[in-house]
Amino acid sequence: RRGIGGQKVMASTGVRPLRSRLAAGAVLALAAALVVDAAYEDIPVVKGRQLFIYGKAFHVRGVCYSPVPINESMLFGPYGDYFTDEYAFMWRRDFPLIAAMGANAIRIYGWGDTAGHMLF
């Protein structure tokens, strides 16, 4: 007996043979994996000792960044957290210079968890 597309089906149940069902399942699983890969392509992935973003190796060229305004001290409020809206003039001035120098990442110090950092 033949079913849709000329495939053999079991006479009693109308179900395709197991091998055919497994092949169809494998194709669906592969298609689902490809869709998932495409959906999460922008998520950074670590393979071995290398970081990949958008499927390409990402080479970190970073600098340490801790701005402190003139005549201020990290010993007094805001205790080194100069990443708030009030101090935006500093990092807005510095970031283009850091990028022009070839850096693509920064490490910051003094981040306070109670202050607002929406602009940063």
Backbone as a ProteinNet text record, in pm:
[ID]
protein_1_A
[PRIMARY]
RRGIGGQKVMASTGVRPLRSRLAAGAVLALAAALVVDAAYEDIPVVKGRQLFIYGKAFHVRGVCYSPVPINESMLFGPYGDYFTDEYAFMWRRDFPLIAAMGANAIRIYGWGDTAGHMLF
[TERTIARY]
84.1	0	88.3	49	125.3	45.5	117.8	53.5	84.4	76.6	103.8	248.2	270.6	405.6	459.1	377.2	420.4	497.9	497.4	570.8	493.3	570.2	508.3	448.7	329.3	267.8	223.2	214.2	167.3	18.6	-22.2	-161.8	-257.3	-219.1	-313.3	-328.4	-221.4	-227.5	-219.8	-170.5	-154.2	-35	59.9	177	297.7	382.6	503.7	600	689.8	788.5	876.2	933.6	1012.2	1128.8	1199.3	1316	1274.7	1163.2	1114.2	1076	1012.1	974.5	1097.6	1201.3	1325.2	1394.6	1396.4	1458.4	1384.2	1252.3	1173.4	1199.1	1211	1239.9	1377.2	1474.8	1610.4	1612.3	1538.6	1531.8	1467.9	1361	1296.2	1389.2	1463.1	1556.2	1666.9	1719.1	1823.9	1770.4	1651.3	1590.2	1569.9	1524.3	1503.9	1636.6	1742.2	1873.8	1925.5	1902.8	1947.7	1871.3	1743.5	1663.7	1711.4	1738	1786.7	1921.5	2011.7	2142.3	2127	2038.1	2019	1962.2	1873.1	1809.7	1908	2003.5	2097.5	2236.4	2245.9	2375.4	2446.3	2369.2	2429.7	2473.1	2447.3	2488.2	2635.1	2718.3	2859.7	2876.1	2972	2997.9	3147.3	3181.6	3321	3349.1	3448.7	3493.4	3640.9	3670.1	3809.3	3849.6	3947.5	3994.8	3960.6	3863.4	3831.8	3685	3660.9	3527.5	3478.5	3354.5	3295.6	3169.3	3157.3	3037.6	2996.6	2869	2816.9	2894.2	2942.7	3012.4	3157.1	3206	3344.5	3423.6	3552.3	3638	3645	3628.2	3633.5	3763.2	3847.7	3975.5	3960.5	3973.3	3954.8	4076.8	4051.4	4154.3	4099.6	4122.5	4058.9	4152.9	4091	4163.9	4089.4	4162	4100.6	4059.5	3939.5	3887	3825.4	3878.6	3826.8	3838.6	3740.6	3750.3	3728.1	3807.9	3790.8	3803.3	3700.2	3707.3	3817.6	3867	3970.1	3913.7	3996.8	3963.3	3860.4	3838.9	3751.8	3835.5	3784.2	3854.9	3762.7	3819.4	3741.5	3709	3767.9	3743.3	3612.9	3555.4	3431.4	3326.7	3198.1	3089.3	3111	3083.7	3016.9	3110.2	3222.6	3314.8	3359.3	3396.8	3450.4	3347.6	3219.5	3116.1	3082.9	3164.9	3145.9	3082	2995.9	2928.3	2780	2743.8	2605	2579.4	2453	2414.4	2486.2	2508.5	2572.7	2714.2	2782.2	2921.2	2933.4	2822.6	2822.6	2919	2942	3031.6	3171.7	3214.7	3349.4	3357.4	3269.5	3282.7	3233.2	3143.6	3105	3221.8	3306.2	3427.1	3531.5	3545.3	3653.9	3627.7	3503.2	3476.8	3515.6	3489.2	3536.4	3689.1	3758.5	3905	3953.5	3886.7	3922.3	3897.7	3785.1	3754.1	3854.3	3891.8	3988.5	4124.8	4154	4280.5	4279.6	4161.8	4152.7	4095.4	4052.9	3996.4	3852.2	3812.6	3674.7	3609	3676.5	3622.2	3685.5	3610.9	3667.1	3640.8	3730.2	3709.2	3692.5	3584.1	3557.4	3571.3	3593.8	3609.1	3512.3	3470.9	3391.5	3243	3191	3048.6	2966.6	2879.4	2793.2	2658.2	2605.3	2478.1	2355.7	2374.5	2260.2	2234.4	2329.9	2315.7	2252.9	2192.8	2135	2240.8	2242.5	2340.8	2274.4	2157.4	2079.5	2152.6	2217.9	2287.3	2413.4	2475.4	2599	2567.6
-117.9	0	123.9	228.5	353.3	468.3	559	675.4	801.7	913.7	1043.1	1045.9	1092.5	1100	964.9	862.9	731.9	653.1	697	625	501.8	399.9	277.1	303.4	252	261.1	122.3	103	-25.9	-36.6	-148.7	-168.1	-154.5	-205	-208.3	-72.7	6	129.4	256.3	250.1	369.8	453.2	395.5	465.8	431	531	506.5	418.4	347	263.7	346.6	282.8	348.6	427.3	371.2	437.9	571.5	575.1	696.9	800.3	755.5	847.3	902.9	819.7	867.1	970.8	947.7	1043.3	1176.6	1170.7	1294	1366.3	1291.5	1351.2	1415.5	1352.2	1407.3	1537.3	1541.8	1664.2	1776.8	1745.9	1848.3	1896.4	1806.3	1843.3	1933.1	1899.4	1980.2	2118.5	2124.6	2253.2	2338.1	2274.7	2347.3	2399	2318.5	2360.2	2479.1	2479.1	2590.1	2717.7	2705.4	2822.2	2876.7	2788.7	2831.9	2898.9	2842.1	2903.8	3043.9	3060.9	3191.9	3290.8	3245.4	3333.8	3381	3297.9	3331	3362.4	3401	3428.5	3545.5	3642.2	3761	3742.2	3626.3	3600.1	3557.2	3623.2	3583.9	3439	3369.6	3229.4	3213.2	3133.2	3103	2962	2948.5	2817	2805.1	2716.6	2703.9	2829.8	2900.5	3025.1	3146.3	3131	3238.8	3281.5	3409.9	3467.1	3492.2	3448.4	3466.8	3550	3651.6	3734	3740.3	3715	3705	3600.9	3497.6	3389	3419.3	3536.8	3574.2	3590.4	3557	3572.4	3719.6	3746.2	3882.6	3897.6	3988	4012.6	4134.9	4113.1	4220.3	4310.5	4439.3	4542.4	4643.4	4615.5	4692.9	4780.8	4873.1	4961.5	4964.3	4997.7	5018.8	5165.8	5191.7	5328.2	5360.2	5463.7	5507.9	5660.1	5731	5877.8	5935.9	6034.8	6107.4	6255.9	6334.4	6477.8	6546.4	6655.5	6734.7	6783.8	6776.7	6820.7	6731.1	6609.7	6514.8	6394.5	6319.3	6203.7	6082.5	5967.5	5843.5	5804.9	5875	5846.1	5908.1	5998.3	6065.8	6039.9	6063.4	6039.8	6109.9	6044.7	5916.3	5794.7	5805.2	5693	5624.4	5704.1	5649.5	5614.4	5625.5	5594.2	5720.1	5746	5862.2	5821.5	5720.9	5672.4	5708.3	5803.8	5848.5	5964.7	6003	6110.9	6242.2	6266.7	6391.4	6407.2	6296.3	6300	6254.7	6256.2	6209.7	6289.4	6416.2	6498	6436.4	6363.7	6304.4	6188.2	6088.5	5971.2	5996.2	6091.8	6127.8	6193.3	6261.7	6320.5	6212.4	6117.3	6019.1	5904.1	5857.6	5738	5750.9	5862.9	5873.4	5865.6	5920	5913.3	5770.5	5698.7	5559.2	5474.9	5498.1	5424.5	5459	5585.1	5627.3	5563	5530.9	5466.3	5317.3	5264.3	5125.4	5029.8	5080.9	4993.4	4958	4834.7	4792.7	4742.5	4758.7	4716.6	4803	4822.5	4893.5	4812.9	4828.4	4773.5	4893.7	4894.5	5010.7	4974.2	5077.9	5062.9	5157.7	5123.3	5212.1	5214.2	5112.3	5108.3	5085.5	5180.2	5165.5	5109.5	5018.6	4954.6	5034.6	5144.7	5224.2	5345.1	5383.8	5502	5464.4	5563.6	5539.6	5555.2	5459	5458.9	5451.8	5510.3	5495.6	5549.4	5662.1	5718.2	5640.9	5581.6	5509.6	5382
0	0	0	-72.7	-83.2	-22.4	43.7	105.2	26.8	93.4	31.3	-16.3	-137.1	-191.5	-233.9	-241	-285.2	-181.5	-55.1	48.1	91.1	127	177.3	314.7	337.4	470	511.5	641.7	691.6	664.2	614.2	574.4	691.4	808.2	919.1	989.9	1000.4	1079	995.9	873.9	793.3	836.7	915.3	965.9	879.4	852.1	774	852.3	784	852.3	946.6	1047.3	1150.1	1091.7	996.5	938.8	876.3	810.2	747	853	962	1070	1139.7	1158.8	1221.6	1133.7	1003.5	912.2	916.4	917.7	924.8	1056.6	1165.4	1296.3	1298.9	1236.1	1231.3	1151.9	1042.3	962	1042.1	1115.4	1198.6	1309.4	1372	1478.8	1424	1306.8	1245.2	1210.7	1155.1	1120.4	1246.2	1354.4	1479.8	1534.8	1524.7	1573.1	1492.6	1362.6	1279.4	1312.8	1339.5	1376.3	1510.4	1605.8	1736.6	1720.9	1639.7	1616.4	1560.3	1464.1	1402.9	1503.9	1590.8	1687.8	1794.3	1829.3	1935.8	1882.6	1757.8	1696.9	1763.8	1815.9	1873.6	2019	2077.3	2214.6	2214.2	2295.3	2300.4	2345.2	2284.5	2314.1	2340.7	2440.4	2468.7	2421.6	2335.1	2287.2	2321.2	2413.8	2458.1	2531.8	2476.2	2537.1	2451.8	2361.7	2271.2	2283.8	2268	2274.6	2132.3	2102.5	1970.4	1983.4	1897.6	1890.4	1744.3	1716.8	1580	1499.3	1567.1	1500.3	1466.3	1500.4	1469.5	1598.7	1593.5	1710.6	1750.7	1879.8	1932.1	2009.3	1962.1	2028.2	2118	2248	2344.9	2345.4	2323.4	2334.2	2434.6	2560.9	2665.4	2743.7	2815.7	2906.1	3039.5	3144.3	3274.6	3280.8	3331.1	3330.3	3465	3528.6	3657	3664.1	3609.8	3608.3	3747.7	3780.5	3907.2	3873.8	3902.9	3873.4	3953.7	3898.8	3966.8	4099.7	4203.1	4339.3	4407.2	4358.8	4427.7	4469.2	4564.4	4616.2	4617	4592.3	4598.2	4741.8	4838.9	4980	5029.4	4950.8	4989	4881.2	4917.5	4823.8	4690.4	4583.8	4563	4567.5	4631.4	4655	4525.6	4430.1	4305.6	4200.1	4233	4134.5	4054.4	3954	3869.1	3736.4	3739.7	3619.4	3621.5	3707.3	3719	3622.3	3610.5	3518.8	3552.5	3679.7	3724.3	3667.3	3645.7	3596.9	3451.1	3379.6	3239.7	3152.8	3186.6	3105.4	3094.7	3197.7	3195.3	3099.3	3116.1	3030.8	2890.3	2871.8	2734.8	2661.8	2734.6	2676.5	2649.3	2742	2733.7	2637.2	2625.1	2544.6	2398.3	2331.7	2193.3	2183.1	2281.6	2281	2302.2	2391.5	2416.7	2291.6	2224.9	2101.2	1991.3	1979.9	1877.7	1900.3	2023.5	2056.3	2019	1982.6	1937.8	2040.3	2155.2	2257.8	2222.3	2253.4	2230.4	2358.9	2472.9	2601.8	2711.4	2820.6	2935.4	3061.5	3156.2	3290.3	3381.3	3457.1	3542.6	3689.8	3769.8	3914.3	3983.9	4102.1	4185.1	4154	4089.9	4054.5	4180.9	4214.4	4330.7	4289.9	4366.9	4329.2	4372.7	4444.9	4488.8	4400.1	4318.6	4232.7	4098.5	4031.8	3900.2	3791	3699.2	3590.4	3454.8	3440.2	3316.6	3194.6	3203.3	3087.4	3052	3150.7	3125	3050.4
[MASK]
++++++++++++++++++++++++++++++++++++++++++++++++++++++++++++++++++++++++++++++++++++++++++++++++++++++++++++++++++++++++

